[in-house]
Amino acid sequence: MCIRDRIIGLGQLTKLHGSREAEFAILIGDSYQRHRLGTELLRRLIDFGRDEKLERIVAEILPENEGMKQVSARLGFALKMNRADGVVEASLVL
């Protein structure tokens, strides 16, 4: 099986009902992490959000997910710890 026959990563942008906001989700296979695939997927989701005239992209990130927090911050997301829910809230105004 060659690499073209496998899914190594997934990026998703889900519009939040009744708003001009969307939530992103990214999943990268373990052996492909730290190769900037998450950064590229998130960059493309941001571009898509702009094309769709969204106002904001958000996500909830687990506090221990240092990689996704770094990628999000590098691409301009504001990060804020939500202690009540135990997650880091990421938000990017487009």
PDB file of N, CA, C and O in Angstrom:
ATOM      1  N   MET A   1       0.844  -1.167   0.000  1.00  0.00           N
ATOM      2  CA  MET A   1       0.000   0.000   0.000  1.00  0.00           C
ATOM      3  C   MET A   1       0.900   1.243   0.000  1.00  0.00           C
ATOM      4  O   MET A   1       1.785   1.376   0.845  1.00  0.00           O
ATOM      5  N   CYS A   2       0.670   2.131  -0.935  1.00  0.00           N
ATOM      6  CA  CYS A   2       1.461   3.362  -0.972  1.00  0.00           C
ATOM      7  C   CYS A   2       0.736   4.458  -0.187  1.00  0.00           C
ATOM      8  O   CYS A   2      -0.433   4.307   0.169  1.00  0.00           O
ATOM      9  N   ILE A   3       1.434   5.548   0.074  1.00  0.00           N
ATOM     10  CA  ILE A   3       0.884   6.628   0.904  1.00  0.00           C
ATOM     11  C   ILE A   3      -0.397   7.225   0.290  1.00  0.00           C
ATOM     12  O   ILE A   3      -1.243   7.736   1.024  1.00  0.00           O
ATOM     13  N   ARG A   4      -0.545   7.170  -1.003  1.00  0.00           N
ATOM     14  CA  ARG A   4      -1.748   7.714  -1.641  1.00  0.00           C
ATOM     15  C   ARG A   4      -2.991   6.897  -1.307  1.00  0.00           C
ATOM     16  O   ARG A   4      -4.110   7.352  -1.543  1.00  0.00           O
ATOM     17  N   ASP A   5      -2.811   5.717  -0.770  1.00  0.00           N
ATOM     18  CA  ASP A   5      -3.928   4.845  -0.439  1.00  0.00           C
ATOM     19  C   ASP A   5      -4.384   4.981   1.007  1.00  0.00           C
ATOM     20  O   ASP A   5      -5.266   4.246   1.450  1.00  0.00           O
ATOM     21  N   ARG A   6      -3.787   5.921   1.752  1.00  0.00           N
ATOM     22  CA  ARG A   6      -4.122   6.077   3.168  1.00  0.00           C
ATOM     23  C   ARG A   6      -4.499   7.515   3.462  1.00  0.00           C
ATOM     24  O   ARG A   6      -3.998   8.449   2.836  1.00  0.00           O
ATOM     25  N   ILE A   7      -5.377   7.672   4.411  1.00  0.00           N
ATOM     26  CA  ILE A   7      -5.675   9.003   4.939  1.00  0.00           C
ATOM     27  C   ILE A   7      -4.714   9.236   6.089  1.00  0.00           C
ATOM     28  O   ILE A   7      -4.689   8.462   7.047  1.00  0.00           O
ATOM     29  N   ILE A   8      -3.923  10.295   6.004  1.00  0.00           N
ATOM     30  CA  ILE A   8      -2.947  10.570   7.046  1.00  0.00           C
ATOM     31  C   ILE A   8      -3.358  11.752   7.914  1.00  0.00           C
ATOM     32  O   ILE A   8      -2.786  11.981   8.980  1.00  0.00           O
ATOM     33  N   GLY A   9      -4.348  12.493   7.452  1.00  0.00           N
ATOM     34  CA  GLY A   9      -4.833  13.626   8.232  1.00  0.00           C
ATOM     35  C   GLY A   9      -6.207  14.046   7.754  1.00  0.00           C
ATOM     36  O   GLY A   9      -6.621  13.752   6.633  1.00  0.00           O
ATOM     37  N   LEU A  10      -6.900  14.742   8.638  1.00  0.00           N
ATOM     38  CA  LEU A  10      -8.251  15.193   8.335  1.00  0.00           C
ATOM     39  C   LEU A  10      -8.447  16.568   8.948  1.00  0.00           C
ATOM     40  O   LEU A  10      -8.096  16.788  10.107  1.00  0.00           O
ATOM     41  N   GLY A  11      -8.999  17.486   8.184  1.00  0.00           N
ATOM     42  CA  GLY A  11      -9.358  18.807   8.694  1.00  0.00           C
ATOM     43  C   GLY A  11     -10.821  19.061   8.416  1.00  0.00           C
ATOM     44  O   GLY A  11     -11.314  18.751   7.331  1.00  0.00           O
ATOM     45  N   GLN A  12     -11.513  19.617   9.378  1.00  0.00           N
ATOM     46  CA  GLN A  12     -12.951  19.833   9.243  1.00  0.00           C
ATOM     47  C   GLN A  12     -13.310  21.211   9.784  1.00  0.00           C
ATOM     48  O   GLN A  12     -12.800  21.635  10.821  1.00  0.00           O
ATOM     49  N   LEU A  13     -14.188  21.901   9.074  1.00  0.00           N
ATOM     50  CA  LEU A  13     -14.715  23.182   9.504  1.00  0.00           C
ATOM     51  C   LEU A  13     -16.227  23.041   9.524  1.00  0.00           C
ATOM     52  O   LEU A  13     -16.847  22.810   8.486  1.00  0.00           O
ATOM     53  N   THR A  14     -16.826  23.180  10.709  1.00  0.00           N
ATOM     54  CA  THR A  14     -18.266  22.992  10.869  1.00  0.00           C
ATOM     55  C   THR A  14     -18.906  24.316  11.244  1.00  0.00           C
ATOM     56  O   THR A  14     -18.600  24.893  12.287  1.00  0.00           O
ATOM     57  N   LYS A  15     -19.799  24.792  10.382  1.00  0.00           N
ATOM     58  CA  LYS A  15     -20.472  26.057  10.662  1.00  0.00           C
ATOM     59  C   LYS A  15     -21.417  25.869  11.841  1.00  0.00           C
ATOM     60  O   LYS A  15     -22.162  24.892  11.905  1.00  0.00           O
ATOM     61  N   LEU A  16     -21.377  26.822  12.776  1.00  0.00           N
ATOM     62  CA  LEU A  16     -22.244  26.772  13.951  1.00  0.00           C
ATOM     63  C   LEU A  16     -23.601  27.336  13.578  1.00  0.00           C
ATOM     64  O   LEU A  16     -23.694  28.440  13.043  1.00  0.00           O
ATOM     65  N   HIS A  17     -24.632  26.597  13.854  1.00  0.00           N
ATOM     66  CA  HIS A  17     -26.000  26.915  13.442  1.00  0.00           C
ATOM     67  C   HIS A  17     -26.398  28.337  13.833  1.00  0.00           C
ATOM     68  O   HIS A  17     -26.215  28.759  14.974  1.00  0.00           O
ATOM     69  N   GLY A  18     -26.942  29.061  12.864  1.00  0.00           N
ATOM     70  CA  GLY A  18     -27.473  30.389  13.126  1.00  0.00           C
ATOM     71  C   GLY A  18     -26.423  31.461  13.345  1.00  0.00           C
ATOM     72  O   GLY A  18     -26.725  32.519  13.897  1.00  0.00           O
ATOM     73  N   SER A  19     -25.197  31.206  12.922  1.00  0.00           N
ATOM     74  CA  SER A  19     -24.140  32.194  13.139  1.00  0.00           C
ATOM     75  C   SER A  19     -23.226  32.246  11.921  1.00  0.00           C
ATOM     76  O   SER A  19     -23.397  31.490  10.965  1.00  0.00           O
ATOM     77  N   ARG A  20     -22.275  33.132  11.973  1.00  0.00           N
ATOM     78  CA  ARG A  20     -21.245  33.221  10.932  1.00  0.00           C
ATOM     79  C   ARG A  20     -19.915  32.771  11.522  1.00  0.00           C
ATOM     80  O   ARG A  20     -18.852  33.304  11.204  1.00  0.00           O
ATOM     81  N   GLU A  21     -20.014  31.771  12.391  1.00  0.00           N
ATOM     82  CA  GLU A  21     -18.853  31.169  13.031  1.00  0.00           C
ATOM     83  C   GLU A  21     -18.774  29.698  12.647  1.00  0.00           C
ATOM     84  O   GLU A  21     -19.773  29.073  12.289  1.00  0.00           O
ATOM     85  N   ALA A  22     -17.567  29.166  12.731  1.00  0.00           N
ATOM     86  CA  ALA A  22     -17.366  27.740  12.485  1.00  0.00           C
ATOM     87  C   ALA A  22     -16.339  27.211  13.471  1.00  0.00           C
ATOM     88  O   ALA A  22     -15.492  27.950  13.971  1.00  0.00           O
ATOM     89  N   GLU A  23     -16.432  25.928  13.737  1.00  0.00           N
ATOM     90  CA  GLU A  23     -15.491  25.260  14.632  1.00  0.00           C
ATOM     91  C   GLU A  23     -14.582  24.357  13.798  1.00  0.00           C
ATOM     92  O   GLU A  23     -15.047  23.629  12.921  1.00  0.00           O
ATOM     93  N   PHE A  24     -13.283  24.417  14.087  1.00  0.00           N
ATOM     94  CA  PHE A  24     -12.371  23.535  13.359  1.00  0.00           C
ATOM     95  C   PHE A  24     -12.030  22.313  14.188  1.00  0.00           C
ATOM     96  O   PHE A  24     -12.050  22.335  15.418  1.00  0.00           O
ATOM     97  N   ALA A  25     -11.716  21.244  13.469  1.00  0.00           N
ATOM     98  CA  ALA A  25     -11.210  20.020  14.081  1.00  0.00           C
ATOM     99  C   ALA A  25     -10.146  19.470  13.134  1.00  0.00           C
ATOM    100  O   ALA A  25     -10.321  19.473  11.915  1.00  0.00           O
ATOM    101  N   ILE A  26      -9.054  19.005  13.704  1.00  0.00           N
ATOM    102  CA  ILE A  26      -7.956  18.448  12.911  1.00  0.00           C
ATOM    103  C   ILE A  26      -7.484  17.164  13.571  1.00  0.00           C
ATOM    104  O   ILE A  26      -7.362  17.080  14.793  1.00  0.00           O
ATOM    105  N   LEU A  27      -7.224  16.177  12.747  1.00  0.00           N
ATOM    106  CA  LEU A  27      -6.704  14.897  13.223  1.00  0.00           C
ATOM    107  C   LEU A  27      -5.568  14.487  12.290  1.00  0.00           C
ATOM    108  O   LEU A  27      -5.744  14.430  11.073  1.00  0.00           O
ATOM    109  N   ILE A  28      -4.419  14.206  12.861  1.00  0.00           N
ATOM    110  CA  ILE A  28      -3.249  13.766  12.096  1.00  0.00           C
ATOM    111  C   ILE A  28      -2.802  12.425  12.662  1.00  0.00           C
ATOM    112  O   ILE A  28      -2.685  12.265  13.877  1.00  0.00           O
ATOM    113  N   GLY A  29      -2.552  11.467  11.783  1.00  0.00           N
ATOM    114  CA  GLY A  29      -2.056  10.168  12.218  1.00  0.00           C
ATOM    115  C   GLY A  29      -0.768  10.307  13.015  1.00  0.00           C
ATOM    116  O   GLY A  29       0.062  11.165  12.713  1.00  0.00           O
ATOM    117  N   ASP A  30      -0.598   9.471  14.025  1.00  0.00           N
ATOM    118  CA  ASP A  30       0.551   9.576  14.931  1.00  0.00           C
ATOM    119  C   ASP A  30       1.889   9.661  14.205  1.00  0.00           C
ATOM    120  O   ASP A  30       2.722  10.503  14.541  1.00  0.00           O
ATOM    121  N   SER A  31       2.101   8.810  13.230  1.00  0.00           N
ATOM    122  CA  SER A  31       3.413   8.778  12.571  1.00  0.00           C
ATOM    123  C   SER A  31       3.638   9.971  11.641  1.00  0.00           C
ATOM    124  O   SER A  31       4.736  10.140  11.111  1.00  0.00           O
ATOM    125  N   TYR A  32       2.606  10.801  11.437  1.00  0.00           N
ATOM    126  CA  TYR A  32       2.740  11.971  10.562  1.00  0.00           C
ATOM    127  C   TYR A  32       2.684  13.287  11.325  1.00  0.00           C
ATOM    128  O   TYR A  32       2.692  14.359  10.720  1.00  0.00           O
ATOM    129  N   GLN A  33       2.627  13.207  12.647  1.00  0.00           N
ATOM    130  CA  GLN A  33       2.615  14.433  13.436  1.00  0.00           C
ATOM    131  C   GLN A  33       4.000  15.070  13.435  1.00  0.00           C
ATOM    132  O   GLN A  33       5.009  14.399  13.217  1.00  0.00           O
ATOM    133  N   ARG A  34       4.028  16.373  13.682  1.00  0.00           N
ATOM    134  CA  ARG A  34       5.254  17.170  13.715  1.00  0.00           C
ATOM    135  C   ARG A  34       5.939  17.275  12.357  1.00  0.00           C
ATOM    136  O   ARG A  34       7.159  17.410  12.270  1.00  0.00           O
ATOM    137  N   HIS A  35       5.123  17.210  11.286  1.00  0.00           N
ATOM    138  CA  HIS A  35       5.627  17.407   9.926  1.00  0.00           C
ATOM    139  C   HIS A  35       4.911  18.580   9.251  1.00  0.00           C
ATOM    140  O   HIS A  35       4.928  18.710   8.027  1.00  0.00           O
ATOM    141  N   ARG A  36       4.281  19.433  10.069  1.00  0.00           N
ATOM    142  CA  ARG A  36       3.592  20.648   9.629  1.00  0.00           C
ATOM    143  C   ARG A  36       2.300  20.379   8.849  1.00  0.00           C
ATOM    144  O   ARG A  36       1.756  21.285   8.219  1.00  0.00           O
ATOM    145  N   LEU A  37       1.811  19.143   8.892  1.00  0.00           N
ATOM    146  CA  LEU A  37       0.547  18.842   8.219  1.00  0.00           C
ATOM    147  C   LEU A  37      -0.622  19.542   8.909  1.00  0.00           C
ATOM    148  O   LEU A  37      -1.518  20.059   8.241  1.00  0.00           O
ATOM    149  N   GLY A  38      -0.618  19.561  10.237  1.00  0.00           N
ATOM    150  CA  GLY A  38      -1.674  20.247  10.978  1.00  0.00           C
ATOM    151  C   GLY A  38      -1.693  21.729  10.672  1.00  0.00           C
ATOM    152  O   GLY A  38      -2.760  22.330  10.539  1.00  0.00           O
ATOM    153  N   THR A  39      -0.513  22.319  10.561  1.00  0.00           N
ATOM    154  CA  THR A  39      -0.413  23.736  10.222  1.00  0.00           C
ATOM    155  C   THR A  39      -1.005  23.991   8.843  1.00  0.00           C
ATOM    156  O   THR A  39      -1.768  24.939   8.657  1.00  0.00           O
ATOM    157  N   GLU A  40      -0.660  23.159   7.891  1.00  0.00           N
ATOM    158  CA  GLU A  40      -1.175  23.342   6.531  1.00  0.00           C
ATOM    159  C   GLU A  40      -2.688  23.128   6.475  1.00  0.00           C
ATOM    160  O   GLU A  40      -3.393  23.889   5.813  1.00  0.00           O
ATOM    161  N   LEU A  41      -3.186  22.117   7.150  1.00  0.00           N
ATOM    162  CA  LEU A  41      -4.633  21.892   7.164  1.00  0.00           C
ATOM    163  C   LEU A  41      -5.367  23.080   7.798  1.00  0.00           C
ATOM    164  O   LEU A  41      -6.378  23.540   7.268  1.00  0.00           O
ATOM    165  N   LEU A  42      -4.863  23.571   8.920  1.00  0.00           N
ATOM    166  CA  LEU A  42      -5.522  24.698   9.581  1.00  0.00           C
ATOM    167  C   LEU A  42      -5.437  25.951   8.717  1.00  0.00           C
ATOM    168  O   LEU A  42      -6.401  26.713   8.642  1.00  0.00           O
ATOM    169  N   ARG A  43      -4.320  26.173   8.075  1.00  0.00           N
ATOM    170  CA  ARG A  43      -4.184  27.325   7.176  1.00  0.00           C
ATOM    171  C   ARG A  43      -5.233  27.253   6.061  1.00  0.00           C
ATOM    172  O   ARG A  43      -5.844  28.264   5.715  1.00  0.00           O
ATOM    173  N   ARG A  44      -5.434  26.077   5.510  1.00  0.00           N
ATOM    174  CA  ARG A  44      -6.439  25.914   4.445  1.00  0.00           C
ATOM    175  C   ARG A  44      -7.860  26.097   4.980  1.00  0.00           C
ATOM    176  O   ARG A  44      -8.713  26.656   4.289  1.00  0.00           O
ATOM    177  N   LEU A  45      -8.118  25.636   6.194  1.00  0.00           N
ATOM    178  CA  LEU A  45      -9.439  25.848   6.789  1.00  0.00           C
ATOM    179  C   LEU A  45      -9.700  27.336   7.016  1.00  0.00           C
ATOM    180  O   LEU A  45     -10.818  27.807   6.810  1.00  0.00           O
ATOM    181  N   ILE A  46      -8.687  28.068   7.433  1.00  0.00           N
ATOM    182  CA  ILE A  46      -8.824  29.519   7.618  1.00  0.00           C
ATOM    183  C   ILE A  46      -9.135  30.177   6.277  1.00  0.00           C
ATOM    184  O   ILE A  46     -10.035  31.013   6.191  1.00  0.00           O
ATOM    185  N   ASP A  47      -8.401  29.808   5.234  1.00  0.00           N
ATOM    186  CA  ASP A  47      -8.664  30.362   3.906  1.00  0.00           C
ATOM    187  C   ASP A  47     -10.084  30.055   3.448  1.00  0.00           C
ATOM    188  O   ASP A  47     -10.770  30.920   2.903  1.00  0.00           O
ATOM    189  N   PHE A  48     -10.518  28.826   3.672  1.00  0.00           N
ATOM    190  CA  PHE A  48     -11.875  28.430   3.299  1.00  0.00           C
ATOM    191  C   PHE A  48     -12.898  29.255   4.080  1.00  0.00           C
ATOM    192  O   PHE A  48     -13.895  29.706   3.516  1.00  0.00           O
ATOM    193  N   GLY A  49     -12.653  29.452   5.371  1.00  0.00           N
ATOM    194  CA  GLY A  49     -13.553  30.263   6.193  1.00  0.00           C
ATOM    195  C   GLY A  49     -13.663  31.680   5.672  1.00  0.00           C
ATOM    196  O   GLY A  49     -14.752  32.254   5.648  1.00  0.00           O
ATOM    197  N   ARG A  50     -12.551  32.244   5.258  1.00  0.00           N
ATOM    198  CA  ARG A  50     -12.573  33.596   4.669  1.00  0.00           C
ATOM    199  C   ARG A  50     -13.369  33.598   3.371  1.00  0.00           C
ATOM    200  O   ARG A  50     -14.175  34.497   3.133  1.00  0.00           O
ATOM    201  N   ASP A  51     -13.140  32.588   2.528  1.00  0.00           N
ATOM    202  CA  ASP A  51     -13.882  32.491   1.264  1.00  0.00           C
ATOM    203  C   ASP A  51     -15.383  32.385   1.515  1.00  0.00           C
ATOM    204  O   ASP A  51     -16.186  32.891   0.730  1.00  0.00           O
ATOM    205  N   GLU A  52     -15.756  31.732   2.601  1.00  0.00           N
ATOM    206  CA  GLU A  52     -17.171  31.548   2.948  1.00  0.00           C
ATOM    207  C   GLU A  52     -17.737  32.731   3.735  1.00  0.00           C
ATOM    208  O   GLU A  52     -18.889  32.699   4.166  1.00  0.00           O
ATOM    209  N   LYS A  53     -16.929  33.767   3.919  1.00  0.00           N
ATOM    210  CA  LYS A  53     -17.353  35.001   4.609  1.00  0.00           C
ATOM    211  C   LYS A  53     -17.731  34.760   6.069  1.00  0.00           C
ATOM    212  O   LYS A  53     -18.637  35.404   6.598  1.00  0.00           O
ATOM    213  N   LEU A  54     -17.028  33.825   6.716  1.00  0.00           N
ATOM    214  CA  LEU A  54     -17.245  33.610   8.138  1.00  0.00           C
ATOM    215  C   LEU A  54     -16.641  34.774   8.908  1.00  0.00           C
ATOM    216  O   LEU A  54     -15.725  35.439   8.424  1.00  0.00           O
ATOM    217  N   GLU A  55     -17.152  35.017  10.100  1.00  0.00           N
ATOM    218  CA  GLU A  55     -16.631  36.085  10.940  1.00  0.00           C
ATOM    219  C   GLU A  55     -15.582  35.584  11.922  1.00  0.00           C
ATOM    220  O   GLU A  55     -14.678  36.320  12.317  1.00  0.00           O
ATOM    221  N   ARG A  56     -15.718  34.302  12.314  1.00  0.00           N
ATOM    222  CA  ARG A  56     -14.832  33.787  13.355  1.00  0.00           C
ATOM    223  C   ARG A  56     -14.729  32.276  13.240  1.00  0.00           C
ATOM    224  O   ARG A  56     -15.684  31.598  12.862  1.00  0.00           O
ATOM    225  N   ILE A  57     -13.537  31.757  13.578  1.00  0.00           N
ATOM    226  CA  ILE A  57     -13.317  30.309  13.671  1.00  0.00           C
ATOM    227  C   ILE A  57     -12.899  30.016  15.107  1.00  0.00           C
ATOM    228  O   ILE A  57     -12.070  30.725  15.677  1.00  0.00           O
ATOM    229  N   VAL A  58     -13.472  28.978  15.680  1.00  0.00           N
ATOM    230  CA  VAL A  58     -13.211  28.627  17.076  1.00  0.00           C
ATOM    231  C   VAL A  58     -12.866  27.142  17.187  1.00  0.00           C
ATOM    232  O   VAL A  58     -13.059  26.365  16.252  1.00  0.00           O
ATOM    233  N   ALA A  59     -12.356  26.781  18.350  1.00  0.00           N
ATOM    234  CA  ALA A  59     -12.095  25.368  18.660  1.00  0.00           C
ATOM    235  C   ALA A  59     -11.921  25.224  20.157  1.00  0.00           C
ATOM    236  O   ALA A  59     -11.603  26.187  20.855  1.00  0.00           O
ATOM    237  N   GLU A  60     -12.130  24.026  20.639  1.00  0.00           N
ATOM    238  CA  GLU A  60     -11.797  23.655  22.010  1.00  0.00           C
ATOM    239  C   GLU A  60     -10.640  22.675  21.931  1.00  0.00           C
ATOM    240  O   GLU A  60     -10.723  21.652  21.250  1.00  0.00           O
ATOM    241  N   ILE A  61      -9.559  22.994  22.633  1.00  0.00           N
ATOM    242  CA  ILE A  61      -8.340  22.192  22.581  1.00  0.00           C
ATOM    243  C   ILE A  61      -8.042  21.669  23.982  1.00  0.00           C
ATOM    244  O   ILE A  61      -8.115  22.412  24.961  1.00  0.00           O
ATOM    245  N   LEU A  62      -7.710  20.398  24.068  1.00  0.00           N
ATOM    246  CA  LEU A  62      -7.332  19.848  25.368  1.00  0.00           C
ATOM    247  C   LEU A  62      -6.063  20.526  25.861  1.00  0.00           C
ATOM    248  O   LEU A  62      -5.152  20.765  25.069  1.00  0.00           O
ATOM    249  N   PRO A  63      -5.980  20.841  27.145  1.00  0.00           N
ATOM    250  CA  PRO A  63      -4.809  21.564  27.677  1.00  0.00           C
ATOM    251  C   PRO A  63      -3.478  20.861  27.412  1.00  0.00           C
ATOM    252  O   PRO A  63      -2.453  21.524  27.256  1.00  0.00           O
ATOM    253  N   GLU A  64      -3.482  19.540  27.359  1.00  0.00           N
ATOM    254  CA  GLU A  64      -2.229  18.807  27.150  1.00  0.00           C
ATOM    255  C   GLU A  64      -1.816  18.727  25.676  1.00  0.00           C
ATOM    256  O   GLU A  64      -0.737  18.220  25.367  1.00  0.00           O
ATOM    257  N   ASN A  65      -2.657  19.220  24.769  1.00  0.00           N
ATOM    258  CA  ASN A  65      -2.347  19.167  23.344  1.00  0.00           C
ATOM    259  C   ASN A  65      -1.481  20.378  22.960  1.00  0.00           C
ATOM    260  O   ASN A  65      -1.947  21.317  22.314  1.00  0.00           O
ATOM    261  N   GLU A  66      -0.220  20.326  23.375  1.00  0.00           N
ATOM    262  CA  GLU A  66       0.705  21.439  23.153  1.00  0.00           C
ATOM    263  C   GLU A  66       0.898  21.750  21.674  1.00  0.00           C
ATOM    264  O   GLU A  66       1.000  22.915  21.290  1.00  0.00           O
ATOM    265  N   GLY A  67       0.947  20.719  20.849  1.00  0.00           N
ATOM    266  CA  GLY A  67       1.148  20.927  19.417  1.00  0.00           C
ATOM    267  C   GLY A  67       0.048  21.763  18.791  1.00  0.00           C
ATOM    268  O   GLY A  67       0.328  22.710  18.056  1.00  0.00           O
ATOM    269  N   MET A  68      -1.206  21.420  19.076  1.00  0.00           N
ATOM    270  CA  MET A  68      -2.311  22.165  18.476  1.00  0.00           C
ATOM    271  C   MET A  68      -2.413  23.568  19.053  1.00  0.00           C
ATOM    272  O   MET A  68      -2.797  24.501  18.348  1.00  0.00           O
ATOM    273  N   LYS A  69      -2.076  23.727  20.318  1.00  0.00           N
ATOM    274  CA  LYS A  69      -2.072  25.083  20.888  1.00  0.00           C
ATOM    275  C   LYS A  69      -1.019  25.935  20.193  1.00  0.00           C
ATOM    276  O   LYS A  69      -1.276  27.097  19.880  1.00  0.00           O
ATOM    277  N   GLN A  70       0.159  25.377  19.947  1.00  0.00           N
ATOM    278  CA  GLN A  70       1.223  26.128  19.278  1.00  0.00           C
ATOM    279  C   GLN A  70       0.850  26.471  17.842  1.00  0.00           C
ATOM    280  O   GLN A  70       1.065  27.597  17.393  1.00  0.00           O
ATOM    281  N   VAL A  71       0.292  25.504  17.123  1.00  0.00           N
ATOM    282  CA  VAL A  71      -0.121  25.747  15.728  1.00  0.00           C
ATOM    283  C   VAL A  71      -1.179  26.829  15.682  1.00  0.00           C
ATOM    284  O   VAL A  71      -1.094  27.749  14.869  1.00  0.00           O
ATOM    285  N   SER A  72      -2.179  26.729  16.548  1.00  0.00           N
ATOM    286  CA  SER A  72      -3.263  27.722  16.571  1.00  0.00           C
ATOM    287  C   SER A  72      -2.725  29.117  16.869  1.00  0.00           C
ATOM    288  O   SER A  72      -3.083  30.081  16.192  1.00  0.00           O
ATOM    289  N   ALA A  73      -1.878  29.225  17.866  1.00  0.00           N
ATOM    290  CA  ALA A  73      -1.308  30.527  18.230  1.00  0.00           C
ATOM    291  C   ALA A  73      -0.466  31.084  17.084  1.00  0.00           C
ATOM    292  O   ALA A  73      -0.538  32.275  16.782  1.00  0.00           O
ATOM    293  N   ARG A  74       0.325  30.232  16.452  1.00  0.00           N
ATOM    294  CA  ARG A  74       1.181  30.667  15.343  1.00  0.00           C
ATOM    295  C   ARG A  74       0.351  31.232  14.189  1.00  0.00           C
ATOM    296  O   ARG A  74       0.800  32.139  13.489  1.00  0.00           O
ATOM    297  N   LEU A  75      -0.860  30.699  13.986  1.00  0.00           N
ATOM    298  CA  LEU A  75      -1.712  31.156  12.895  1.00  0.00           C
ATOM    299  C   LEU A  75      -2.671  32.273  13.321  1.00  0.00           C
ATOM    300  O   LEU A  75      -3.569  32.645  12.566  1.00  0.00           O
ATOM    301  N   GLY A  76      -2.479  32.805  14.530  1.00  0.00           N
ATOM    302  CA  GLY A  76      -3.217  33.995  14.936  1.00  0.00           C
ATOM    303  C   GLY A  76      -4.387  33.793  15.871  1.00  0.00           C
ATOM    304  O   GLY A  76      -5.073  34.760  16.204  1.00  0.00           O
ATOM    305  N   PHE A  77      -4.639  32.578  16.305  1.00  0.00           N
ATOM    306  CA  PHE A  77      -5.741  32.320  17.227  1.00  0.00           C
ATOM    307  C   PHE A  77      -5.401  32.846  18.617  1.00  0.00           C
ATOM    308  O   PHE A  77      -4.273  32.706  19.089  1.00  0.00           O
ATOM    309  N   ALA A  78      -6.382  33.447  19.258  1.00  0.00           N
ATOM    310  CA  ALA A  78      -6.259  33.811  20.668  1.00  0.00           C
ATOM    311  C   ALA A  78      -6.628  32.578  21.478  1.00  0.00           C
ATOM    312  O   ALA A  78      -7.614  31.907  21.174  1.00  0.00           O
ATOM    313  N   LEU A  79      -5.845  32.275  22.507  1.00  0.00           N
ATOM    314  CA  LEU A  79      -6.086  31.099  23.346  1.00  0.00           C
ATOM    315  C   LEU A  79      -6.450  31.557  24.751  1.00  0.00           C
ATOM    316  O   LEU A  79      -5.831  32.461  25.313  1.00  0.00           O
ATOM    317  N   LYS A  80      -7.478  30.903  25.307  1.00  0.00           N
ATOM    318  CA  LYS A  80      -7.925  31.250  26.653  1.00  0.00           C
ATOM    319  C   LYS A  80      -8.351  29.968  27.366  1.00  0.00           C
ATOM    320  O   LYS A  80      -9.124  29.177  26.827  1.00  0.00           O
ATOM    321  N   MET A  81      -7.844  29.773  28.570  1.00  0.00           N
ATOM    322  CA  MET A  81      -8.207  28.590  29.352  1.00  0.00           C
ATOM    323  C   MET A  81      -9.603  28.755  29.914  1.00  0.00           C
ATOM    324  O   MET A  81      -9.898  29.754  30.569  1.00  0.00           O
ATOM    325  N   ASN A  82     -10.463  27.785  29.662  1.00  0.00           N
ATOM    326  CA  ASN A  82     -11.804  27.745  30.238  1.00  0.00           C
ATOM    327  C   ASN A  82     -11.746  26.723  31.368  1.00  0.00           C
ATOM    328  O   ASN A  82     -11.893  25.523  31.136  1.00  0.00           O
ATOM    329  N   ARG A  83     -11.534  27.195  32.573  1.00  0.00           N
ATOM    330  CA  ARG A  83     -11.346  26.287  33.716  1.00  0.00           C
ATOM    331  C   ARG A  83     -12.614  25.496  34.027  1.00  0.00           C
ATOM    332  O   ARG A  83     -12.531  24.357  34.488  1.00  0.00           O
ATOM    333  N   ALA A  84     -13.770  26.075  33.784  1.00  0.00           N
ATOM    334  CA  ALA A  84     -15.029  25.384  34.071  1.00  0.00           C
ATOM    335  C   ALA A  84     -15.178  24.124  33.215  1.00  0.00           C
ATOM    336  O   ALA A  84     -15.646  23.091  33.694  1.00  0.00           O
ATOM    337  N   ASP A  85     -14.775  24.219  31.937  1.00  0.00           N
ATOM    338  CA  ASP A  85     -14.894  23.072  31.020  1.00  0.00           C
ATOM    339  C   ASP A  85     -13.602  22.291  30.911  1.00  0.00           C
ATOM    340  O   ASP A  85     -13.596  21.186  30.367  1.00  0.00           O
ATOM    341  N   GLY A  86     -12.503  22.841  31.418  1.00  0.00           N
ATOM    342  CA  GLY A  86     -11.222  22.143  31.361  1.00  0.00           C
ATOM    343  C   GLY A  86     -10.609  22.087  29.974  1.00  0.00           C
ATOM    344  O   GLY A  86      -9.859  21.159  29.668  1.00  0.00           O
ATOM    345  N   VAL A  87     -10.917  23.069  29.125  1.00  0.00           N
ATOM    346  CA  VAL A  87     -10.372  23.111  27.775  1.00  0.00           C
ATOM    347  C   VAL A  87      -9.786  24.496  27.509  1.00  0.00           C
ATOM    348  O   VAL A  87     -10.071  25.466  28.211  1.00  0.00           O
ATOM    349  N   VAL A  88      -8.963  24.547  26.474  1.00  0.00           N
ATOM    350  CA  VAL A  88      -8.447  25.818  25.989  1.00  0.00           C
ATOM    351  C   VAL A  88      -9.337  26.229  24.813  1.00  0.00           C
ATOM    352  O   VAL A  88      -9.530  25.465  23.867  1.00  0.00           O
ATOM    353  N   GLU A  89      -9.870  27.441  24.892  1.00  0.00           N
ATOM    354  CA  GLU A  89     -10.707  27.961  23.814  1.00  0.00           C
ATOM    355  C   GLU A  89      -9.834  28.739  22.850  1.00  0.00           C
ATOM    356  O   GLU A  89      -9.130  29.667  23.248  1.00  0.00           O
ATOM    357  N   ALA A  90      -9.882  28.359  21.584  1.00  0.00           N
ATOM    358  CA  ALA A  90      -9.135  29.053  20.538  1.00  0.00           C
ATOM    359  C   ALA A  90     -10.131  29.841  19.696  1.00  0.00           C
ATOM    360  O   ALA A  90     -11.209  29.343  19.369  1.00  0.00           O
ATOM    361  N   SER A  91      -9.764  31.081  19.345  1.00  0.00           N
ATOM    362  CA  SER A  91     -10.668  31.925  18.588  1.00  0.00           C
ATOM    363  C   SER A  91      -9.878  32.809  17.624  1.00  0.00           C
ATOM    364  O   SER A  91      -8.891  33.437  18.006  1.00  0.00           O
ATOM    365  N   LEU A  92     -10.325  32.847  16.380  1.00  0.00           N
ATOM    366  CA  LEU A  92      -9.694  33.691  15.359  1.00  0.00           C
ATOM    367  C   LEU A  92     -10.774  34.512  14.671  1.00  0.00           C
ATOM    368  O   LEU A  92     -11.684  33.961  14.051  1.00  0.00           O
ATOM    369  N   VAL A  93     -10.669  35.828  14.782  1.00  0.00           N
ATOM    370  CA  VAL A  93     -11.581  36.720  14.071  1.00  0.00           C
ATOM    371  C   VAL A  93     -11.052  36.853  12.651  1.00  0.00           C
ATOM    372  O   VAL A  93      -9.877  37.157  12.442  1.00  0.00           O
ATOM    373  N   LEU A  94     -11.931  36.623  11.675  1.00  0.00           N
ATOM    374  CA  LEU A  94     -11.506  36.690  10.269  1.00  0.00           C
ATOM    375  C   LEU A  94     -11.733  38.061   9.751  1.00  0.00           C
ATOM    376  O   LEU A  94     -11.443  38.337   8.586  1.00  0.00           O
TER     377      LEU A  94
END
